[in-house]
Amino acid sequence: FLTPWLALNEDNFTKYIHLRNWKQRKEFLEAILIGNILSISKSLGYTASAPIQANIHFARKTTVKLKEITMFGFYGTFSANFSIPNLWGIGRSVSRGFGTIIKENELQQFQAELKSYFPVYYRTKAKQKPRKQKKQTK
């Protein structure tokens, strides 16, 4: 995901936080991802010839604000037996830019193209000093 995937609605959020381990949470998110892909398929008037399968390889939770509400989003990678075009969004609030995907093997080329389109932005980002790590307290 290039932008956070908003997978969880209010009901799913409650279910998600009560799951005990990563395996359960991963399976839960994969079921939601399959539902998101089915929604894309339905909106395009396409019926898949086989059941849609999805496998989340990596997911990092982040927090995002949407309409002044803080919620979980996820960055990560997944595979599915359904081809989704680059820069399409899946999940909630795709019209606001959330859930944007790109094929992993095309990510480096995309980043290089962005740098060529917005060189001033990337030069500025490269010159920024890294943030100091906060000391962890026990």
Secondary structure, 3 states (H helix, E strand, C coil): CCCCECCCCHHHHHHHHHCCCHHHHHHHHHHHHHHHHHHHHHHCCCCCCCCCCEEEEEEEEEEEEECCEEEEEEEEEEEECCCCCCCCECCCCHHHCCCECCCHHHHHHHHHHHHHHCHHHHHHHHHCCCCCCCCCCC
